[in-house]
Amino acid sequence: MTRAGLEKLLERVSAWPEEAQEELAVFIADVESRHLSEYELTAEDLAALDRSLADVKAGRFAPDGTIEALFNRYFK
């Protein structure tokens, strides 16, 4: 959507019922928080990264054939 199109849409919002305006405000706040805020790693995320790092340091990698089969399964 162009900036002009967005501005026209926002102008129309003022004519919406208050309930609809509140719904839009909640939606916009949700989108903003998902796209503009920093993601905080959870303890589970950190543990997964630690396991991955340990695997890399130990030279544990999936064989090429396994990776190729996985990609073929989901991307073909």
KABEL-V30032 format. One record per residue. SS is DSSP state (a for helix, b for strand, c for the rest). PHI is phi in whole degrees, 0 to 359 (999 if undefined). D_LAST is the distance of its C-alpha to the last C-alpha in Angstrom with 1 decimal. Layout:
ss | phi | d_last
SS | PHI | D_LAST
SS | PHI | D_LAST
This chain:
ss | phi | d_last
c | 999 | 31.2
c | 283 | 34.1
a | 300 | 37.0
a | 296 | 39.3
a | 296 | 37.1
a | 295 | 36.9
a | 297 | 40.7
a | 295 | 41.4
a | 298 | 39.3
a | 295 | 41.2
a | 297 | 44.5
a | 290 | 43.7
a | 302 | 42.9
c | 297 | 46.7
c | 268 | 47.4
c | 288 | 45.0
c | 298 | 46.6
a | 304 | 47.1
a | 298 | 44.7
a | 292 | 41.9
a | 296 | 42.8
a | 297 | 42.7
a | 299 | 39.3
a | 296 | 38.0
a | 299 | 39.8
a | 296 | 38.1
a | 299 | 34.6
a | 297 | 35.4
a | 298 | 36.7
a | 294 | 33.6
a | 299 | 31.3
a | 299 | 33.7
a | 293 | 33.8
a | 285 | 30.0
a | 256 | 29.6
a | 242 | 32.9
c | 261 | 34.2
c | 282 | 33.6
c | 274 | 31.6
c | 267 | 33.8
c | 292 | 32.3
c | 274 | 33.2
a | 300 | 34.7
a | 295 | 31.5
a | 300 | 29.5
a | 297 | 32.2
a | 296 | 32.1
a | 296 | 28.3
a | 295 | 28.9
a | 298 | 31.8
a | 296 | 29.8
a | 297 | 27.1
a | 297 | 29.9
a | 298 | 31.6
a | 297 | 28.5
a | 297 | 28.2
a | 297 | 32.0
c | 274 | 31.9
c | 75 | 29.1
c | 270 | 26.7
c | 230 | 23.2
c | 288 | 20.1
c | 298 | 19.7
a | 306 | 17.1
a | 298 | 15.5
a | 293 | 15.2
a | 295 | 13.5
a | 299 | 11.0
a | 297 | 10.3
a | 296 | 10.1
a | 296 | 7.5
a | 297 | 5.3
a | 293 | 6.4
a | 256 | 6.0
a | 239 | 3.8
c | 244 | 0.0
